[in-house]
């Protein structure tokens, strides 16, 4: 079956300037008359009348067919337009078609009748037109045999020259049928040369080419270049950019001009705008439609083109950000074949300073406003929010994370900073506003207490305000260490000071200079009030308690913000281990929290809980493992504990071989504590990804549940939960505390069924 020839001709001084169009092979039922005639017109093979009409239903005369055949052939430049000679008695030298008929006779393309006539105004028949085009390909009467016209028709059919033409021997041909015959013949190999007829027009057809990138995807390309899997080619400004990511056949002129591209008929491609990425999926919207989010399943090895370079999804996924663009090419079975990735056109970051913030962007009533992942209205955007606008998503993206701390240093210098350190945490700079504020030309100096506004990655500074200009000039957190270290003055000199390091509800660790030793506060939740670059440490109190409802976003009678930040800390500070973990409302849903379990809560401007520090509610800050052996030490028996494929020793004499344990490991890799877990009694009748059924009860698994396979009497090996679920085992499930108190199944031992 002939492939589509979808034409787009390059506009260069040395190359004819063609318009953008597609020519469909005649074998396709959905062939376009307009596409066919445009190609033939641009190649100067067939042309319309004075008004540009091709009159495709009109019949073609023998003289007209002769001109078409010559114009298709390598003899197209041999026509002597001023020639006043004709080899046939019924064709005068002044007849318009005489030069073409003479050229065709000389080239062996046409013959007259036995009586010496040509009948130039007679309609050309199916077999006559076929014979002319076969001779254009270089075939002669000797190739057809003696049984005219059956030899000619049979050969043309075998070469697929007649595909899509509904005519038979003796039928007169219309201009439409002739156009189809010529298009088919252009994509047919010439006799003895192996090259297609289209080569006589300095063109070649290259099969199975992928259009990879234009200047939009690869800035190294010029506006008149396109990158393909077969190399780089010149295009004109009418090239259809929707072909990016498609595979098909292309027509190339002079080896460097992309004359035409024909996507495979099974090619299906779609353009999306990225919302988020996962390890094995991309969350995105169809370009131009931000109503429904789509999840594209994709493997880590899927080819991904960035610019003209091929990567895999695992190599490029971390680069993808909200608002970036991808074009996905699907296989015929619906699986993703490959994607083309390019950065999106996202405006921002912009710091909100007034109610007229939306006037910065070209929005309309369909623009979606998303604040920290939640769809909101325009009035919900607040002063000092950081906002972006993705035109491709038609979406405003607002971010609210703010950090107050001491401006300690800039790198590589304060004259041209690319990153700065705020209270011990280093942040990259995003945008000219943050650069101007924190550089030597800005209004902030080393030692100043500032509030920095983080951008969409949650790690880069997009704006800065004075701490006094923002309500949060204090930081409440869990103290993880204290001591003395060097700090930097506004003039760049260093000084030694006490410091306190704490982790706040956002999970970030902050370091502040203090005037006194704060070692007595290690392991406590404190309030750091920052003034003139120095933190004064005070206590915090709590009067909150009640049932947690994720559906209602409440704790007791208090409303909880959709943006709430929560950490859960250990009940005691163990050695030098800062035991804490970020957690979420879903994790504590349904628990009745006592006042003693809530170290601190903070509220936002709406009076909703926005910060929450819990005390040993979830138990998720600990590691969990199993006792795999014991040995006699100098003073007492020591036990070998395996955690995350590493071995540690414990002197807890209440342990025994095979015990599942909750452990704390310090920063030096020493196990500080190991506490034996309890097991549920009864047979496990069902084990799934999130729960186990034991007896008549269902119990939740930790999302980091550890599974050990026990073989024989003394060997444990860690296996995946999937292996445990799909294997033939009997299970024992160990938990840290009751589920109603926040506990979960932490360790599962799977033994082979006998």
ZAMARGU-4260 file (C-alpha; in steps of 0.2 Angstrom, whole numbers, plus 5000, padded with zeros to 4 digits):
<rodrens>
0) 5000/5000/5000 | 5007/5017/4995 | 5011/5028/5010 | 5004/5046/5013 | 5015/5060/5006
5) 5011/5075/5017 | 5019/5089/5009 | 5027/5105/5016 | 5041/5113/5005 | 5055/5123/5011
10) 5056/5142/5006 | 5074/5146/5002 | 5081/5157/4988 | 5088/5142/4979 | 5073/5131/4982
15) 5055/5135/4975 | 5044/5141/4989 | 5030/5128/4991 | 5014/5130/5002 | 5010/5118/5017
20) 4999/5103/5012 | 4997/5084/5013 | 4996/5072/4998 | 4988/5056/5002 | 4992/5040/4993
25) 4978/5035/4981 | 4976/5019/4990 | 4969/5028/5005 | 4950/5029/5006 | 4952/5046/5014
30) 4962/5054/5000 | 4961/5073/4998 | 4959/5080/4981 | 4966/5097/4987 | 4981/5089/4994
35) 4984/5079/4978 | 4982/5094/4966 | 4993/5105/4977 | 5008/5093/4976 | 5006/5091/4957
40) 5005/5110/4955 | 5020/5114/4966 | 5030/5101/4956 | 5023/5109/4940 | 5016/5093/4934
45) 4997/5098/4934 | 4990/5116/4936 | 4973/5123/4937 | 4964/5135/4925 | 4965/5154/4926
50) 4955/5154/4942 | 4965/5140/4950 | 4951/5127/4947 | 4957/5110/4943 | 4940/5104/4936
55) 4944/5086/4943 | 4928/5079/4935 | 4933/5084/4918 | 4941/5072/4906 | 4959/5073/4901
60) 4964/5073/4883 | 4978/5064/4875 | 4988/5080/4873 | 4985/5085/4891 | 4990/5068/4897
65) 5006/5069/4886 | 5011/5086/4894 | 5008/5078/4912 | 5018/5063/4908 | 5033/5073/4901
70) 5032/5085/4916 | 5033/5070/4928 | 5048/5063/4919 | 5067/5066/4918 | 5063/5074/4901
75) 5053/5089/4909 | 5067/5101/4904 | 5068/5095/4886 | 5052/5104/4880 | 5056/5117/4866
80) 5042/5129/4869 | 5045/5139/4852 | 5046/5123/4842 | 5035/5124/4826 | 5036/5106/4821
85) 5025/5090/4824 | 5027/5072/4819 | 5009/5069/4817 | 4997/5075/4803 | 4983/5080/4815
90) 4995/5091/4826 | 5000/5107/4819 | 5016/5115/4823 | 5007/5130/4831 | 4996/5118/4842
95) 4999/5122/4861 | 5003/5104/4864 | 5015/5101/4850 | 5031/5104/4860 | 5026/5092/4873
100) 5021/5079/4860 | 5037/5081/4851 | 5047/5079/4867 | 5037/5064/4872 | 5039/5055/4856
105) 5058/5059/4857 | 5059/5051/4874 | 5049/5036/4869 | 5034/5040/4881 | 5020/5041/4867
110) 5017/5034/4850 | 5004/5039/4837 | 4991/5028/4827 | 4996/5018/4812 | 4988/5031/4801
115) 5000/5044/4807 | 4988/5053/4818 | 4989/5057/4836 | 4971/5062/4840 | 4977/5076/4853
120) 4959/5081/4858 | 4953/5063/4861 | 4950/5058/4879 | 4964/5048/4886 | 4959/5030/4891
125) 4964/5020/4907 | 4977/5009/4897 | 4984/5024/4887 | 4988/5034/4903 | 4995/5019/4912
130) 5006/5015/4897 | 5013/5033/4896 | 5017/5033/4915 | 5025/5016/4914 | 5036/5023/4900
135) 5040/5038/4911 | 5047/5025/4923 | 5059/5018/4909 | 5049/5003/4903 | 5047/4999/4885
140) 5035/4989/4874 | 5047/4974/4876 | 5043/4974/4894 | 5025/4972/4892 | 5023/4958/4880
145) 5012/4956/4865 | 4995/4956/4873 | 4991/4975/4873 | 4985/4982/4885 | 4984/4968/4897
150) 5003/4967/4900 | 5003/4986/4903 | 4988/4985/4915 | 4995/4970/4924 | 5012/4978/4927
155) 5005/4994/4933 | 4994/4985/4946 | 5009/4975/4952 | 5018/4991/4955 | 5003/4999/4964
160) 5002/5013/4952 | 4983/5010/4950 | 4978/5010/4968 | 4963/5020/4971 | 4958/5022/4953
165) 4941/5015/4949 | 4943/5013/4931 | 4946/4998/4919 | 4952/4996/4901 | 4943/5007/4888
170) 4937/5020/4901 | 4941/5038/4899 | 4950/5045/4914 | 4945/5061/4923 | 4958/5074/4930
175) 4955/5067/4947 | 4960/5049/4941 | 4975/5055/4932 | 4981/5065/4947 | 4980/5049/4957
180) 4989/5039/4944 | 5003/5052/4944 | 5005/5053/4963 | 5006/5034/4964 | 5019/5034/4951
185) 5030/5047/4959 | 5032/5035/4974 | 5036/5020/4962 | 5054/5015/4958 | 5060/5018/4940
190) 5066/5003/4930 | 5084/4997/4933 | 5088/5012/4945 | 5080/5007/4961 | 5075/5025/4964
195) 5058/5032/4965 | 5052/5043/4951 | 5051/5058/4962 | 5070/5058/4962 | 5070/5067/4945
200) 5063/5082/4954 | 5079/5081/4965 | 5069/5073/4979 | 5069/5057/4988 | 5057/5048/5000
205) 5065/5043/5017 | 5055/5030/5026 | 5052/5028/5045 | 5059/5045/5051 | 5054/5052/5068
210) 5052/5071/5069 | 5061/5075/5085 | 5062/5094/5088 | 5060/5111/5081 | 5067/5127/5089
215) 5054/5127/5102 | 5061/5110/5109 | 5079/5113/5104 | 5086/5131/5106 | 5101/5126/5096
220) 5090/5125/5080 | 5086/5140/5069 | 5068/5145/5065 | 5070/5136/5048 | 5077/5120/5055
225) 5070/5104/5061 | 5078/5089/5069 | 5074/5071/5065 | 5080/5054/5068 | 5088/5055/5051
230) 5097/5071/5054 | 5094/5090/5053 | 5084/5098/5038 | 5078/5115/5032 | 5060/5119/5033
235) 5049/5134/5029 | 5037/5144/5041 | 5022/5133/5035 | 5029/5117/5043 | 5015/5109/5053
240) 5022/5108/5071 | 5010/5095/5076 | 5021/5083/5067 | 5034/5084/5082 | 5034/5067/5090
245) 5027/5058/5074 | 5035/5044/5064 | 5033/5042/5046 | 5040/5045/5028 | 5048/5062/5022
250) 5052/5069/5005 | 5069/5078/5005 | 5075/5089/4991 | 5093/5091/4987 | 5097/5081/5003
255) 5094/5095/5015 | 5077/5103/5012 | 5062/5094/5021 | 5049/5095/5006 | 5036/5083/5013
260) 5032/5073/5029 | 5019/5059/5029 | 5015/5052/5047 | 5011/5033/5048 | 4993/5030/5047
265) 4994/5021/5064 | 5003/5036/5072 | 4994/5043/5087 | 5001/5058/5096 | 4995/5070/5109
270) 5002/5085/5117 | 5000/5087/5136 | 5006/5099/5150 | 5014/5092/5165 | 5006/5094/5182
275) 5017/5082/5192 | 5028/5067/5189 | 5029/5050/5198 | 5042/5036/5197 | 5031/5027/5184
280) 5018/5040/5178 | 5016/5058/5173 | 5001/5068/5179 | 4996/5080/5166 | 4982/5089/5157
285) 4978/5089/5138 | 4985/5105/5131 | 4972/5118/5130 | 4961/5109/5143 | 4964/5110/5161
290) 4948/5102/5167 | 4953/5084/5169 | 4970/5077/5175 | 4977/5062/5166 | 4989/5049/5172
295) 5001/5042/5159 | 5009/5026/5164 | 5027/5026/5158 | 5042/5015/5161 | 5059/5021/5167
300) 5066/5015/5151 | 5054/5024/5139 | 5064/5035/5126 | 5062/5054/5130 | 5068/5067/5118
305) 5074/5083/5125 | 5079/5094/5111 | 5088/5083/5099 | 5095/5071/5112 | 5087/5055/5117
310) 5086/5050/5136 | 5076/5038/5146 | 5061/5044/5157 | 5071/5039/5173 | 5085/5051/5167
315) 5073/5066/5163 | 5059/5064/5175 | 5067/5074/5189 | 5069/5089/5177 | 5050/5090/5173
320) 5041/5104/5182 | 5023/5109/5182 | 5019/5118/5166 | 5032/5109/5155 | 5026/5102/5139
325) 5027/5084/5132 | 5021/5077/5116 | 5017/5058/5118 | 5018/5046/5103 | 5008/5030/5106
330) 5010/5013/5098 | 4996/5005/5090 | 4992/4995/5105 | 4990/5011/5116 | 5007/5010/5125
335) 5018/5025/5125 | 5032/5023/5112 | 5042/5039/5116 | 5039/5057/5122 | 5046/5074/5117
340) 5049/5085/5132 | 5052/5104/5132 | 5051/5117/5146 | 5035/5126/5147 | 5032/5145/5146
345) 5028/5149/5164 | 5028/5167/5170 | 5034/5171/5187 | 5039/5171/5201 | 5029/5186/5206
350) 5027/5192/5224 | 5009/5197/5228 | 5009/5215/5234 | 4991/5220/5231 | 4973/5215/5226
355) 4976/5219/5208 | 4989/5205/5206 | 4979/5196/5193 | 4981/5210/5181 | 4999/5204/5178
360) 4993/5190/5168 | 4982/5187/5152 | 4969/5177/5161 | 4950/5174/5157 | 4935/5166/5166
365) 4942/5149/5162 | 4959/5151/5171 | 4961/5140/5186 | 4969/5146/5202 | 4978/5133/5212
370) 4985/5138/5229 | 4996/5125/5237 | 4987/5111/5227 | 4970/5117/5231 | 4958/5126/5218
375) 4953/5143/5225 | 4945/5159/5219 | 4955/5175/5216 | 4951/5182/5233 | 4960/5168/5242
380) 4977/5174/5236 | 4986/5183/5250 | 4999/5196/5251 | 5017/5189/5250 | 5011/5173/5241
385) 5022/5168/5227 | 5013/5166/5210 | 5016/5159/5193 | 5006/5158/5177 | 5006/5144/5165
390) 4998/5149/5149 | 4999/5131/5143 | 4989/5125/5158 | 4979/5141/5159 | 4982/5140/5177
395) 4988/5152/5191 | 4999/5143/5203 | 5001/5150/5221 | 5014/5145/5234 | 5014/5151/5252
400) 5029/5143/5261 | 5039/5156/5271 | 5054/5155/5281 | 5060/5167/5294 | 5079/5167/5300
405) 5095/5175/5300 | 5104/5180/5284 | 5121/5172/5286 | 5130/5171/5270 | 5129/5172/5251
410) 5138/5161/5238 | 5148/5163/5228 | 5148/5181/5234 | 5136/5194/5240 | 5139/5204/5224
415) 5132/5190/5213 | 5123/5177/5224 | 5116/5162/5217 | 5112/5154/5234 | 5111/5161/5252
420) 5111/5153/5269 | 5097/5157/5281 | 5099/5151/5299 | 5109/5136/5293 | 5099/5131/5278
425) 5105/5135/5260 | 5093/5140/5247 | 5095/5144/5228 | 5089/5160/5222 | 5074/5161/5209
430) 5070/5177/5200 | 5078/5194/5199 | 5068/5201/5214 | 5076/5189/5226 | 5093/5192/5218
435) 5091/5211/5220 | 5086/5210/5238 | 5099/5199/5244 | 5114/5205/5234 | 5126/5220/5239
440) 5114/5232/5230 | 5099/5226/5241 | 5092/5231/5257 | 5097/5216/5267 | 5114/5213/5276
445) 5122/5198/5284 | 5115/5196/5302 | 5098/5203/5297 | 5082/5193/5302 | 5072/5191/5286
450) 5057/5181/5280 | 5061/5173/5263 | 5047/5167/5252 | 5050/5150/5243 | 5045/5147/5226
455) 5036/5132/5218 | 5050/5119/5221 | 5049/5123/5239 | 5068/5125/5240 | 5072/5141/5231
460) 5069/5159/5237 | 5058/5169/5225 | 5055/5184/5236 | 5061/5192/5253 | 5052/5203/5266
465) 5058/5210/5282 | 5054/5199/5297 | 5044/5213/5305 | 5034/5215/5289 | 5027/5197/5291
470) 5018/5190/5306 | 5029/5175/5308 | 5045/5183/5316 | 5046/5168/5328 | 5049/5150/5324
475) 5043/5135/5335 | 5051/5119/5334 | 5059/5103/5341 | 5077/5106/5347 | 5089/5094/5339
480) 5106/5101/5345 | 5115/5116/5353 | 5133/5122/5355 | 5144/5136/5348 | 5149/5140/5330
485) 5154/5154/5319 | 5141/5167/5312 | 5144/5182/5300 | 5141/5200/5304 | 5133/5213/5292
490) 5151/5219/5288 | 5157/5201/5283 | 5167/5198/5299 | 5164/5182/5308 | 5160/5179/5327
495) 5158/5165/5339 | 5141/5162/5347 | 5130/5150/5355 | 5116/5143/5344 | 5101/5132/5344
500) 5096/5120/5330 | 5077/5115/5329 | 5066/5107/5316 | 5049/5116/5313 | 5032/5109/5308
505) 5038/5111/5290 | 5051/5098/5293 | 5065/5110/5289 | 5080/5112/5301 | 5084/5130/5306
510) 5099/5136/5316 | 5099/5153/5326 | 5112/5161/5336 | 5108/5163/5355 | 5115/5173/5369
515) 5116/5159/5381 | 5119/5140/5381 | 5103/5131/5376 | 5109/5113/5380 | 5095/5111/5393
520) 5082/5112/5379 | 5088/5098/5368 | 5073/5087/5364 | 5061/5100/5369 | 5048/5110/5359
525) 5053/5129/5361 | 5048/5145/5353 | 5063/5155/5346 | 5059/5174/5345 | 5071/5182/5333
530) 5077/5200/5335 | 5092/5209/5328 | 5098/5192/5322 | 5098/5183/5339 | 5085/5171/5345
535) 5078/5171/5362 | 5072/5154/5367 | 5055/5152/5377 | 5043/5139/5381 | 5027/5134/5372
540) 5010/5128/5379 | 4995/5119/5372 | 4977/5118/5376 | 4971/5108/5361 | 4964/5091/5361
545) 4950/5081/5353 | 4946/5069/5339 | 4955/5071/5322 | 4943/5071/5307 | 4951/5072/5290
550) 4935/5073/5281 | 4930/5089/5291 | 4948/5095/5293 | 4946/5097/5311 | 4954/5093/5328
555) 4941/5094/5341 | 4931/5110/5338 | 4945/5118/5329 | 4947/5120/5310 | 4963/5114/5301
560) 4970/5122/5286 | 4971/5113/5270 | 4990/5118/5270 | 4993/5112/5288 | 5011/5106/5291
565) 5014/5092/5304 | 5028/5084/5312 | 5028/5070/5325 | 5043/5069/5337 | 5049/5056/5349
570) 5043/5056/5367 | 5061/5057/5373 | 5077/5062/5365 | 5088/5047/5363 | 5106/5049/5363
575) 5110/5062/5349 | 5096/5056/5338 | 5083/5069/5333 | 5068/5057/5331 | 5055/5066/5321
580) 5045/5063/5305 | 5033/5073/5294 | 5016/5067/5294 | 4998/5071/5287 | 4980/5073/5292
585) 4976/5056/5284 | 4988/5047/5295 | 4981/5053/5311 | 4963/5053/5305 | 4951/5046/5318
590) 4963/5047/5333 | 4958/5055/5349 | 4973/5067/5354 | 4976/5071/5372 | 4984/5088/5377
595) 5000/5079/5382 | 5001/5072/5364 | 5001/5090/5356 | 5017/5100/5359 | 5011/5115/5349
600) 4999/5121/5336 | 5000/5138/5327 | 4986/5146/5317 | 4985/5156/5301 | 4976/5173/5297
605) 4960/5163/5296 | 4962/5156/5313 | 4964/5138/5306 | 4978/5126/5312 | 4992/5128/5300
610) 5007/5121/5311 | 5006/5106/5322 | 5020/5097/5332 | 5014/5080/5340 | 5023/5070/5353
615) 5025/5051/5349 | 5008/5049/5341 | 5012/5039/5325 | 5028/5030/5330 | 5033/5032/5312
620) 5050/5041/5317 | 5057/5025/5323 | 5066/5011/5313 | 5060/4993/5314 | 5069/4977/5312
625) 5072/4959/5319 | 5085/4951/5331 | 5095/4939/5321 | 5108/4933/5333 | 5117/4935/5350
630) 5134/4934/5357 | 5142/4934/5374 | 5151/4951/5377 | 5163/4955/5391 | 5150/4962/5403
635) 5134/4955/5396 | 5126/4946/5382 | 5124/4956/5366 | 5111/4954/5352 | 5112/4957/5334
640) 5098/4967/5326 | 5095/4969/5308 | 5088/4985/5301 | 5087/4989/5283 | 5100/4976/5278
645) 5112/4983/5291 | 5117/4974/5307 | 5118/4983/5324 | 5121/4977/5342 | 5110/4979/5357
650) 5113/4975/5376 | 5095/4975/5380 | 5093/4959/5390 | 5075/4957/5387 | 5077/4953/5369
655) 5078/4936/5361 | 5082/4928/5344 | 5068/4931/5332 | 5060/4946/5341 | 5054/4960/5330
660) 5060/4977/5338 | 5058/4996/5337 | 5075/5004/5337 | 5083/5021/5337 | 5100/5023/5328
665) 5111/5038/5331 | 5121/5049/5318 | 5136/5038/5321 | 5127/5022/5316 | 5126/5016/5334
670) 5110/5008/5340 | 5104/5018/5355 | 5089/5008/5360 | 5079/4992/5354 | 5062/4988/5361
675) 5053/4972/5358 | 5036/4973/5348 | 5020/4963/5352 | 5012/4951/5340 | 4994/4949/5336
680) 4988/4931/5340 | 4978/4921/5328 | 4980/4915/5310 | 4982/4928/5296 | 4968/4924/5284
685) 4972/4938/5271 | 4987/4949/5268 | 4985/4964/5256 | 4996/4979/5252 | 4988/4990/5266
690) 4981/4978/5279 | 4981/4960/5286 | 4965/4950/5292 | 4969/4941/5308 | 4954/4931/5315
695) 4939/4942/5312 | 4948/4958/5313 | 4957/4969/5300 | 4973/4978/5305 | 4982/4992/5295
700) 5000/4989/5289 | 5013/5003/5290 | 5017/5010/5273 | 5035/5005/5277 | 5031/4988/5284
705) 5046/4976/5284 | 5044/4958/5279 | 5056/4944/5284 | 5056/4926/5277 | 5061/4913/5290
710) 5068/4897/5284 | 5073/4883/5295 | 5075/4888/5313 | 5089/4902/5312 | 5089/4911/5295
715) 5080/4927/5291 | 5080/4936/5275 | 5071/4952/5270 | 5058/4950/5256 | 5046/4962/5248
720) 5028/4963/5253 | 5023/4958/5236 | 5033/4942/5238 | 5025/4938/5254 | 5007/4941/5248
725) 5010/4930/5233 | 5020/4916/5242 | 5014/4901/5251 | 5017/4907/5269 | 5010/4908/5286
730) 5012/4925/5294 | 5015/4933/5311 | 5012/4951/5312 | 5021/4963/5325 | 5014/4980/5330
735) 5021/4994/5341 | 5005/5000/5349 | 4986/4999/5347 | 4979/5005/5330 | 4967/5016/5340
740) 4982/5025/5347 | 4991/5027/5330 | 5000/5010/5329 | 5003/5000/5314 | 5009/4983/5309
745) 5028/4986/5308 | 5036/4969/5305 | 5029/4953/5297 | 5038/4936/5298 | 5033/4924/5284
750) 5037/4906/5286 | 5035/4893/5273 | 5019/4882/5275 | 5023/4864/5279
</rodrens>
